[in-house]
């Protein structure tokens, strides 16, 4: 593992992450990294699903030539 630091989380959250990591046969660090990636992917999916703005629609319809 690379350099580490400490973050403050509740005991309940720590227990839940520890349990989840054990169920997945991975470290807490790996589980947290997966969770962060999933949250980022979820945010990207919401952005992609959102209605296009007027400017975006105009840009997509612009003549490229």
N, C-alpha and C positions, 0 to 999 in steps of 0.2 A: 504494500500500500504506500502511496505517496505521502507527502506531509499531511498531517491531520490537524483538526481544530475541534473545539467543543461547541455544541449548540445546546441551548436550554429548551427542553421540551417537557411536557408533563409526564409524570410516571405512567399514566394511562397510555399516552401516545407511545412512549418507549416500549411498554409491554406489547402493544399491538404491533409495532414494527418488528420487535424481536420475534414474536410469534409468526408473523408473516414471513420473515426471512428464514426461519427454521422450516416452515412448511415448504418453502421454495428451494431449500437446500442451498442458500446463498448467504453472503454476509449482509449485515445491516446496511453497509455502504452500498452494496450492489442493489439492494431493495430500494433504498432511497433514490439512487440514481435512476432506476427504472420508473419510479413514481414521478420524478421530476420530468423525465422524458415523456411519460404518458400525459402529464399535465400540459406540456408544451405542444404535443401533438393534438390534444383536445382543443387548445386555443387556436392552433392553425386551422383545424377542421371547422371551427365556428367562423373564423375569418373567411374561409373559402366558401362557406355556405351562405354568408350574408349577401344581401342584395347589392348589386353594383351601384356605385354612385354615378351621377350624371357624367362626371369627368372620366370615370373608368369606362363607361359605355361609349363615350365619344372617342376615347383613345383606342379602344378595341375596334371601332368602326372606321378609324382613320386609314387613309390610303398610304400604304408603305412605299409606294413607288414614285 
